[in-house]
Amino acid sequence: MASSETVPAAGARARGLAPFLRSQMRNIAPFLTLIFLSAFFAFASPSFATLDNLGNILTQVSVTGIIAVGLTFVILCAEIDLSIASIANVTGIAVAYFTLQESYVNIANIPLPGAVAILLSILLCGLLGLVNALGLTMIGIPSFIMTLAMMQIAAGISALLVRGQIAYKVPSLITTLGSGSIGGIPWIVIVAAIMLLGGHLVLTYTRFGRYVYMVGGNREAAEYAGLNVKLILGAVMVISAVSSGIGGMLGVAHFGSAQQNEFDTYLLDSIAAVVVGGTSLFGGRGGIGNTIVGLFVLGVLNNGLDHVNIDSFLKILIRGLILLAALVINVYAQRLREKAAE
């Protein structure tokens, strides 16, 4: 008798577990992908699963991680920012433009004290983010179009500042944070970790973070609840720009030069990190934890493919396929959510 009762009970538990797994597919799939990729590359290459290589992966994803912090806020609000790479580029160029260069650098720049150069560069990226915010909230331009225009504006400013030349020197603080280390740990990894932690704390434990999720989850309900939705949207656009600017300044120091189009690949990388990690493109679901998983998926993938000597063009294809799979899961998870709400 007892055994006959356990079968229905087990079936009920299984039926109860299935909806939970479907609802958490956005979070589970990236984590399983990370485990699979790590195991595969550890088996395929003995040099992959080492502490030194883990340090390499962390360093390689640091700039992307810094930029992706702000982008996570934007995507959680069901918006997009296509200007992140260009803003990172122009901010990195600006901090070099305001730094005294060597005599062989043929750029008519304006040398200023290091602290002033850093402050002006942060103000520049904040101003560009504010223009995005005003275009989105006051004029009503969709974020896709507004940030697409800003992408071109920032690229144009970069071109005007360096005019095809390359600058090398940046303020000493930026040089230290971008290319220095402490106790064997690169400062850029520490800065990325601090910014990711800060973003997580803001989204998880502050009123502003709750407002971001409310605006992304149901904008109309957020307005009825009395939230200033335009202010929240404008704030996340500025946060995204400033995060990109910080990533751009440290990236220039890390790469050793400031030049046009230096950060072009970081647009796709940053979006991929957020989306592959499981943050919903439809807003209101996900967070910095998901972005961290996405960063590791991309970092392990790129680093691991280098270790197994796969064709560089094939690496781009594989990364695109993984992004496509993440988008399919994203859309499928949204449909399940809408069905459950009916």
C-alpha positions as CSV (number, residue, x, y, z in Angstrom):
1,M,0.0,0.0,0.0
2,A,2.8,2.4,0.9
3,S,4.6,1.7,-2.3
4,S,1.5,2.4,-4.4
5,E,1.2,5.8,-2.8
6,T,4.8,6.8,-3.5
7,V,4.4,6.5,-7.2
8,P,1.7,9.2,-7.5
9,A,3.7,11.3,-5.1
10,A,6.8,11.0,-7.1
11,G,4.9,11.8,-10.3
12,A,3.4,14.9,-8.6
13,R,6.9,16.1,-7.6
14,A,8.2,15.5,-11.1
15,R,5.3,17.5,-12.6
16,G,6.0,20.2,-10.1
17,L,9.7,20.2,-10.9
18,A,9.2,20.5,-14.7
19,P,7.6,24.0,-14.6
20,F,10.3,25.2,-12.3
21,L,13.0,23.9,-14.6
22,R,11.3,25.6,-17.6
23,S,11.0,28.9,-15.8
24,Q,14.7,28.8,-14.7
25,M,16.0,27.7,-18.1
26,R,17.4,31.2,-18.7
27,N,19.6,30.8,-15.6
28,I,20.4,27.1,-15.8
29,A,21.4,26.9,-19.5
30,P,24.3,29.4,-19.3
31,F,25.7,27.7,-16.1
32,L,25.5,24.2,-17.8
33,T,27.2,25.7,-20.9
34,L,30.0,27.1,-18.7
35,I,30.5,23.7,-17.1
36,F,30.5,21.9,-20.4
37,L,32.9,24.3,-22.1
38,S,35.3,24.1,-19.1
39,A,35.3,20.3,-19.0
40,F,35.7,20.1,-22.8
41,F,38.7,22.4,-23.0
42,A,40.3,20.9,-19.8
43,F,40.2,17.6,-21.5
44,A,41.3,18.9,-24.9
45,S,44.3,20.9,-23.7
46,P,46.4,20.2,-20.6
47,S,47.4,23.9,-20.5
48,F,43.8,25.1,-20.1
49,A,43.0,24.0,-16.6
50,T,45.8,25.9,-14.8
51,L,45.7,28.8,-12.3
52,D,47.8,30.9,-14.7
53,N,45.3,30.4,-17.4
54,L,42.4,31.3,-15.1
55,G,44.3,34.6,-14.5
56,N,44.5,35.1,-18.2
57,I,40.8,34.5,-18.6
58,L,39.9,37.0,-15.8
59,T,42.2,39.6,-17.4
60,Q,40.8,39.0,-20.9
61,V,37.2,39.6,-19.8
62,S,37.9,42.5,-17.5
63,V,37.3,45.4,-19.9
64,T,34.1,43.6,-21.2
65,G,33.0,43.1,-17.6
66,I,33.4,46.8,-16.8
67,I,31.4,47.8,-19.8
68,A,28.8,45.1,-19.3
69,V,27.9,46.4,-15.8
70,G,26.2,49.5,-17.2
71,L,24.7,47.6,-20.1
72,T,23.0,45.2,-17.7
73,F,21.1,48.1,-16.1
74,V,19.9,49.1,-19.6
75,I,18.8,45.7,-20.7
76,L,17.0,45.1,-17.4
77,C,14.9,48.1,-18.4
78,A,14.1,46.4,-21.8
79,E,16.3,49.0,-23.6
80,I,19.5,48.7,-25.6
81,D,22.7,50.7,-25.9
82,L,24.6,50.4,-29.1
83,S,27.0,53.2,-28.3
84,I,28.9,51.5,-25.5
85,A,31.9,50.6,-27.7
86,S,32.2,54.0,-29.3
87,I,31.8,55.8,-25.9
88,A,34.5,53.5,-24.5
89,N,36.7,54.4,-27.5
90,V,36.2,58.2,-27.3
91,T,36.7,58.3,-23.5
92,G,40.0,56.3,-23.8
93,I,41.1,58.7,-26.6
94,A,40.1,61.7,-24.6
95,V,42.1,60.7,-21.5
96,A,45.2,60.3,-23.8
97,Y,44.4,63.6,-25.6
98,F,44.6,65.5,-22.4
99,T,47.9,63.8,-21.4
100,L,51.3,65.0,-22.5
101,Q,52.5,62.7,-25.3
102,E,56.0,61.9,-26.6
103,S,57.4,64.2,-29.2
104,Y,57.0,61.6,-32.0
105,V,53.2,61.5,-31.5
106,N,51.8,63.8,-34.1
107,I,48.6,64.9,-32.3
108,A,47.8,68.5,-31.5
109,N,46.5,67.7,-28.0
110,I,45.9,69.7,-24.8
111,P,48.1,68.4,-22.0
112,L,46.5,68.7,-18.5
113,P,47.3,67.4,-15.1
114,G,46.3,63.7,-14.7
115,A,43.4,64.2,-12.3
116,V,41.9,66.9,-14.6
117,A,42.3,64.7,-17.7
118,I,40.5,61.8,-15.9
119,L,37.7,64.1,-14.7
120,L,37.2,65.7,-18.1
121,S,37.1,62.2,-19.7
122,I,34.5,61.0,-17.2
123,L,32.4,64.1,-17.8
124,L,32.6,63.5,-21.5
125,C,31.2,60.0,-21.3
126,G,28.6,61.1,-18.8
127,L,27.6,63.9,-21.2
128,L,27.2,61.5,-24.1
129,G,25.1,59.2,-21.9
130,L,23.0,62.2,-20.9
131,V,22.4,63.0,-24.6
132,N,21.3,59.4,-25.0
133,A,19.0,59.8,-22.0
134,L,17.4,63.0,-23.2
135,G,16.9,61.5,-26.7
136,L,15.2,58.5,-25.2
137,T,13.1,60.1,-22.5
138,M,12.3,63.6,-23.6
139,I,12.2,63.3,-27.4
140,G,11.0,59.7,-27.5
141,I,13.6,58.3,-29.8
142,P,13.8,54.5,-29.4
143,S,17.0,53.5,-27.6
144,F,18.1,51.4,-30.6
145,I,18.0,54.4,-32.9
146,M,19.2,57.0,-30.4
147,T,22.3,54.9,-29.4
148,L,23.0,54.0,-33.0
149,A,23.2,57.7,-33.7
150,M,25.4,58.2,-30.6
151,M,27.7,55.4,-31.9
152,Q,28.4,57.5,-34.9
153,I,28.7,60.8,-33.0
154,A,31.3,59.3,-30.5
155,A,33.2,57.7,-33.4
156,G,33.3,61.1,-35.1
157,I,34.7,62.8,-31.9
158,S,37.3,60.1,-31.7
159,A,38.4,60.7,-35.3
160,L,38.6,64.5,-34.7
161,L,40.7,64.1,-31.6
162,V,43.4,61.7,-33.0
163,R,42.9,62.2,-36.8
164,G,44.2,58.7,-37.6
165,Q,47.2,58.9,-35.3
166,I,48.0,56.8,-32.2
167,A,48.5,58.1,-28.7
168,Y,50.3,56.1,-26.1
169,K,50.5,58.0,-22.7
170,V,47.7,58.3,-20.2
171,P,47.7,59.5,-16.6
172,S,49.7,57.4,-14.2
173,L,46.7,56.4,-12.2
174,I,45.0,55.0,-15.3
175,T,48.3,53.3,-16.3
176,T,48.5,51.6,-12.9
177,L,44.8,50.5,-12.9
178,G,44.9,49.3,-16.5
179,S,48.3,47.6,-16.7
180,G,49.6,47.3,-13.2
181,S,49.1,44.6,-10.6
182,I,49.2,44.1,-6.8
183,G,50.2,40.8,-5.2
184,G,50.2,39.2,-8.7
185,I,46.6,40.2,-9.3
186,P,46.1,42.7,-12.2
187,W,44.4,45.9,-11.0
188,I,42.1,45.8,-14.0
189,V,40.6,42.5,-12.7
190,I,40.1,44.1,-9.2
191,V,38.4,47.1,-10.7
192,A,36.1,44.9,-12.8
193,A,35.3,42.8,-9.7
194,I,34.5,46.0,-7.7
195,M,32.3,47.4,-10.4
196,L,30.4,44.1,-10.8
197,L,29.9,43.8,-7.1
198,G,28.8,47.4,-6.9
199,G,26.3,46.9,-9.7
200,H,25.0,43.7,-8.0
201,L,24.5,45.5,-4.7
202,V,22.7,48.4,-6.3
203,L,20.4,46.2,-8.2
204,T,19.7,43.8,-5.3
205,Y,19.6,46.0,-2.2
206,T,18.7,49.5,-3.2
207,R,15.4,51.2,-4.0
208,F,16.8,52.3,-7.4
209,G,17.6,48.7,-8.2
210,R,14.1,47.6,-7.5
211,Y,12.8,50.4,-9.7
212,V,15.0,49.2,-12.5
213,Y,13.4,45.7,-12.3
214,M,9.9,47.2,-12.0
215,V,10.4,49.4,-15.1
216,G,11.8,46.5,-17.1
217,G,9.2,44.0,-15.9
218,N,6.1,46.1,-16.4
219,R,6.6,49.7,-17.4
220,E,2.9,50.6,-17.4
221,A,2.4,49.2,-13.9
222,A,5.5,51.1,-12.8
223,E,4.0,54.3,-14.0
224,Y,0.7,53.6,-12.2
225,A,2.7,52.9,-9.1
226,G,4.0,56.5,-9.3
227,L,7.5,55.8,-10.4
228,N,9.3,58.4,-12.6
229,V,10.0,55.9,-15.4
230,K,11.7,58.5,-17.6
231,L,14.1,59.3,-14.7
232,I,15.0,55.6,-14.3
233,L,15.5,55.2,-18.0
234,G,17.7,58.3,-18.2
235,A,19.7,57.2,-15.2
236,V,20.5,53.7,-16.7
237,M,21.6,55.3,-20.0
238,V,24.1,57.6,-18.1
239,I,25.3,54.6,-15.9
240,S,25.9,52.6,-19.1
241,A,27.9,55.5,-20.7
242,V,30.0,56.0,-17.5
243,S,30.7,52.3,-17.2
244,S,31.8,52.3,-20.8
245,G,34.0,55.3,-20.3
246,I,35.8,53.7,-17.3
247,G,36.3,50.5,-19.4
248,G,37.6,52.6,-22.2
249,M,40.2,54.5,-20.1
250,L,41.5,51.3,-18.5
251,G,41.4,49.5,-21.8
252,V,43.6,52.0,-23.4
253,A,46.2,51.6,-20.6
254,H,45.8,47.8,-20.8
255,F,46.3,47.8,-24.6
256,G,49.1,50.4,-24.5
257,S,47.7,52.8,-27.0
258,A,44.6,54.9,-27.9
259,Q,43.4,54.9,-31.5
260,Q,40.2,54.9,-33.6
261,N,38.0,51.7,-33.7
262,E,40.0,50.1,-30.9
263,F,36.9,48.9,-29.0
264,D,34.6,47.9,-31.9
265,T,34.5,44.3,-30.9
266,Y,33.4,45.2,-27.4
267,L,29.9,46.0,-28.5
268,L,29.0,42.5,-29.4
269,D,31.1,41.0,-26.6
270,S,29.3,43.1,-24.0
271,I,25.8,42.4,-25.3
272,A,26.7,38.7,-25.6
273,A,28.0,38.6,-22.0
274,V,24.7,40.0,-20.7
275,V,22.4,38.0,-22.9
276,V,24.3,34.7,-22.9
277,G,24.3,35.0,-19.1
278,G,20.6,34.9,-19.0
279,T,19.4,38.5,-18.6
280,S,16.2,38.9,-20.5
281,L,16.2,41.2,-23.5
282,F,12.5,41.9,-22.6
283,G,13.6,43.4,-19.3
284,G,12.9,42.7,-15.6
285,R,14.7,39.3,-15.4
286,G,18.4,38.7,-14.8
287,G,21.1,40.7,-13.2
288,I,24.8,41.1,-12.6
289,G,25.1,37.4,-11.5
290,N,23.9,36.4,-14.9
291,T,26.3,38.8,-16.5
292,I,29.2,37.2,-14.6
293,V,28.3,33.8,-15.9
294,G,28.0,35.2,-19.4
295,L,31.5,36.7,-19.1
296,F,33.0,33.4,-18.0
297,V,31.2,31.6,-20.9
298,L,32.7,34.0,-23.4
299,G,36.1,34.1,-21.7
300,V,36.4,30.3,-21.4
301,L,35.2,29.9,-25.1
302,N,37.6,32.4,-26.5
303,N,40.5,31.3,-24.4
304,G,39.8,27.6,-24.9
305,L,39.6,27.9,-28.7
306,D,43.0,29.5,-28.6
307,H,44.4,26.5,-26.7
308,V,43.0,24.0,-29.1
309,N,44.3,25.9,-32.1
310,I,40.9,26.3,-33.9
311,D,40.8,28.6,-37.0
312,S,40.2,32.2,-35.9
313,F,37.3,32.6,-38.4
314,L,35.7,29.4,-37.0
315,K,35.9,31.0,-33.5
316,I,33.8,33.9,-34.6
317,L,31.2,31.5,-36.1
318,I,31.1,29.4,-32.9
319,R,30.7,32.6,-30.7
320,G,27.8,33.7,-33.0
321,L,26.1,30.3,-32.7
322,I,26.3,30.5,-28.9
323,L,24.8,34.0,-28.9
324,L,22.0,32.7,-31.2
325,A,21.3,29.9,-28.9
326,A,21.1,32.3,-26.0
327,L,18.7,34.5,-27.9
328,V,16.5,31.5,-28.7
329,I,16.4,30.5,-25.0
330,N,15.7,34.2,-24.1
331,V,12.7,34.3,-26.4
332,Y,11.4,30.9,-25.4
333,A,11.7,31.8,-21.7
334,Q,9.7,34.9,-22.4
335,R,6.9,33.0,-24.1
336,L,6.7,30.5,-21.2
337,R,6.5,33.5,-18.8
338,E,3.6,35.0,-20.9
339,K,1.8,31.7,-20.9
340,A,2.1,31.3,-17.2
341,A,0.7,34.8,-16.7
342,E,-2.4,34.0,-18.8
